[in-house]
Amino acid sequence: MFKSNHQKLSQSRINMMNDVLSALTGRKLNVDELKAVKAKVSEWLINGKDSGTISNDFYLMSGKIEGGLDVIIAMVENNAPEEEIRIHTDSVVARIESISL
């Protein structure tokens, strides 16, 4: 059975958010993994915005997540205290969880 474009978009959105959550939770943060996930989010957002397959609201909300990843990457690269990094990580995770998929 073929999936509709809406189903494909929803699955793509879910996969992207799951990738971000996986990179941010459960273990020591890996800068290379975070950068790869951030690049994936950026590409997905650009493609979705250009094609009109994601809403402006979702684009803006996801842009905030992308910005949060930038902050976390910079903090990890600059050896910020683990507690401070965790505060930002928890904030990005909460933002992801607040998005209705």
Salt bridges, closest charged atoms under 4 A:
ASP19 OD2 - LYS40 NZ 2.06
GLU33 OE1 - ARG27 NH2 2.62
GLU66 OE2 - LYS38 NZ 3.69
ASP70 OD1 - LYS38 NZ 3.47
GLU77 OE2 - LYS35 NZ 2.63
